[in-house]
Amino acid sequence: MNEATLEIPFEMPADAQNPVEPFLRMDRMPHIWCPGCGIGTTVNCFTRALLESKADLDKVAVVSGIGCTGRVAGYARLDSFHTTHGRAIPFATGLKLANPELQVVVYSGDGDLFAIGGNHFIHAARRNMDLKVICVNNLTYAMTGGQTGPATPSHVISATSPYGVFEPSFNLVQLAEAAGAAYVARWTTYHVKQLARSMEEVMKKKGFCFIEVISPCPTLYQRRNKMGDGLDTMKFYKQMSKTRNGAPTSECALTKAGEIVVGKFVDRDRPGYFEMMSAQMHETLGDRYAEPEAMCSEC
């Protein structure tokens, strides 16, 4: 096509901006994520969910730990807290207890949340703390060199398993359900509409909510395992993903090259931490007990 036949359907306004930009600290761009990484895709979905849920952005806080995904808190133009390794959930728990009106989102990776932070995850789910946990699972410790992590499937080549991982990995959605999460879902970075919809749902749901997002790490995971680049991974997700809403989470374990079961697996109502505490204190103290929300607002 030469210049004479090239037609431009419209002229881009000089002040045009990406719809995601108002949610980002643009002074911190460019970001650190590698080409083909899926973390930025999840952030795009998150901003769509904030818009669609009509969340009060003055009452949304994002908490993250350490790792590639942990940088989301630093880039988000919201009240955000980039905390210590593995401690995103206890920080978020304290934030929620101090100000129950906040929508507290924990945004971190599989290593941060389920290795050093695993104990905090299971107990926050057990207590049904009103937290929205988004886990970007790239199946490896991406920021520190591509070592084997708690979610790395067997037979995967990693920096610490050059002959292939032989130990069993966590099935994160099964772990979340067993620990007591009120909402559990899994999508890949190919499923942008479904992921944004799930994020919107958890912004409106009370209780401990968990979304696992399977995401590529072309620099370390895909390269070492000869799985191509980011585009190849999207094709792989499209081919191998099977949507099974309501599937038993015990049937949703991940393998290196097998089927990826995606969908919303758990959506249940359980008494939350504040409700359980209030019920216990009313039983013990009767009318002398003030509701925790009222107590917090008076502090």
N, C-alpha and C positions, 0 to 999 in steps of 0.2 A: 504494500500500500504506500503510495507516494503522498507528498504534502498536498497535492491538488485534490486528492480523493478523501483525505482524512477529515472526518466530521467530528466535532466535539459537541456532544448533546447539550451541554450546559456549561456555564462558566462558574467555577468555584468562587464563592464570595471571599474577599480578602480576609475577613474576620472569622472564617469558618473554623470550627474546632471539633475535635472528636468528642462525642457525647460523654465519654468517660473522663475527660480532662477535669471537669469541675470536682471530681471525687479524688483527684490525685494531687500530690505536692509536686507540681511541675518543675519547681526549682531544683528538685532532686533527680531530675532526668538528665541523661539516659540511665535506665535501670541496669542492674548487674546481671539480669537473667540471660542465658545463652540463647542464640537463635534456635528455634524449634522447641524451646521449653514451653510447657503448658501453663505455668503459673499465671502469666499475664492473661491468658484466656479465662482462667477462673476469676480473676479480678474483674474482667469485663462482665462476666455473668453476675458477680456480686453487686456491681453497680446497677445492673438492670433490676436485680431483685430489690434493691433499696428503693428504686424509682417505683416499681410496680406495687410494692408493699406499702408505699406512702409512709415509710418510717420517718419519724422525727429525727433528723440527723444530729440535732443537738443532744439527743439521748441515745445515740449509738456509740459504743466504744469497741475498738478492735484491739485484741491482746494477742501477741505472738511470742514464740520462744526463739531459739536459734536455728539457723539453717536457711536454705534458699527461700523457702516459703515464709520464713519469719520476717523477711524484708517487706512483706505486704504491709505490716503495721507502720513501717517507716515511710512508705509511699502513700498510704491512705490519708486523705485530707479529712480526717475525723479525729475525735479524741482517740489517741492510739498509744499503746504501751508495748515497746519492744523489750521483753523481759529476759531473764536468765534462762540458760539451757534446761529444758524440761519442766519449767515452772510456770508456763503460761496459764494452766488451769487453776492452780492455787492463787495466782495473782487475780485472775478473772473472778474466782469465787469471792475473794475479799472485796473486789470492786462491786460485785452484785449485792453482797451483804451490806456494804456501806451505803449503797444507793439502789434500792430495789427497782426504781423506775427506769434504770438503764437497760437497754438492749445490749448485752455483752456477747461479743462474737470472738471466739478463739480461732485464730487462723494460723495453722502451722503444718509441719510435715510429719511423715510417718516415723522418722527417727526421733524427733523431738517429743512427739506425743506418746509413742508406744515403747520407746526404749527407756531413756532416763526419766521420761514423764509418764510411763505406763501406770505406775501406782496411783498417781494423781487422777488419771483418766478413769480408772475403774471405780474409785471412791466417789468422784463427782457424779458419775452415772448412777452409782448405788444410792446416793443421796437425792438424786433427781434435781440437782441444781439447775436453775433456769439459765443455761448457757447454750449457745449455738456453736458447735465445734465443726469447723471445716478443715478436713485433713487432705492435703494434696500429697498423694502417695505416688512417688516416682520410683519406689521399690529399691532405693539405695540411699546411702549417705552421700548426697550429691555435692554438698559444699566442701566436704573434707577429703574428697578423692575417690569416691565410689566404692566404699566398703560395704560388706554385707550388713544389712539392717534387720530389724525384727519382722519386716514384711517382705523381704527378698525371697522369691520362690526358689524351690530346689532346682539344681542343675544350672543355675545362673552363674556366669563368671563375674567375679568382682575383684577388687583390689586385694581383699583378704581371703578370697576363695578362688585362686587361680585355676583350680581343677574342678570347680563347680560347687555350689552350696549343697550341703548334704543334710543340714539340720532343718526341721520343720519350721515354717513361718506362721505368724499370726494370721488368722482370718479376721480382719478388723471388724467387719460388720457383725460376725458372730460374737466376737468379744464384746462389742458395744451392746448388743441385745442381751447377752447373758449378764452383763453388769447392771442392766436396768434402764438403758436409754429409752426415752419416750418416742423417739423418732430416729430411724436408721435408713439411710439410702446410700446407693453407690452409683456414680456415673463416671464416664471418661471425659476427657477434654474434647472429644468428638461430639458429645451430646450436650451442646451448649444450651439449647432451648430447655431440655429436661433439667439440666443442672440449675439454670436460672430459676426455673419453676420450683424446684426443691428448696433453693435458698429463700425464695419468697415465702414458701410454706413454713419454714422454720422460724422466720422472722415474726410469724403470727402465732406460733405455737408455744405453749408453756412447757417447761421441763427441759431435761437434758436432751439435746438434739445433735445427731451426728451425721455428717455427710462425708463419705470418702470419694475423692476424685482421683481416678487413675490418670497419671500424667507422664509424658515422656521426659527422659533425661538423655537427649541425643549425645551429649558430650561424653558421658561416662557409661550409663547403663546400655543404651542401644549400640553404641560404638563397640564396646567390649564384647557384646553378644551378637555382633554382626546382624543387627536388626534394622540397619538403615538409618535414615535421618528422621527429622520430625514429621515430614510429609508421609514417609513410609509408615510411621507409627500410627498416624491418623487412619491410613488405609487398613492397617492391622486392626485397630479398634473397631472400625466399621464392619470389617469382615467377621471378627471373632466375638463381638458383643451380642448378647441375647437378653432382651428385656423380659424380666420375670417379676413383675410386681407381686409382692406378697410371698415370694419364694422363701422356703426355710433357709435361714442364714447358714446353717450347717452344710448346705449344698452350694455355697458361694465362694469356696476357697479359690485362690488364684494359683495358676501354674505359669511356667515360663512362656508357653506357646499355645495353651489351650483356650477354651471358651471363657469369656469374661461375662459373668452374670451381673447385669445392672438392673436398677429399678428402685422402687421404694419398698422396703421389706418390713418395716415396723412403723406403725403410727397408732400409738395407744395413749390412754390417759392414766396417769399415776399421780398420787398426791406429791406435791413438790416439797422442797425442804422447808419453806416458810409455813406451808400448810401443816406439815407434820409437827413442826416445832410449836406452832400455835395450838394445835389440838392437844399436845402433851402438856403444855403450860396451862391451858385452860382447865385441863383435868386435874392438874396439881394445885394451881393457885386460884382457880375460879375467877371471880370478877376483879381480883387484884391484878390480873395480868393484862398488859397493854399489847396490842397487835405489834409484831416486829416492824412493819412498815411505819407505824406511827412512832415507835421508839426511834427508828433511824432518822425520821424527818425532824425529830426534836433535838438530835445530837448537834 
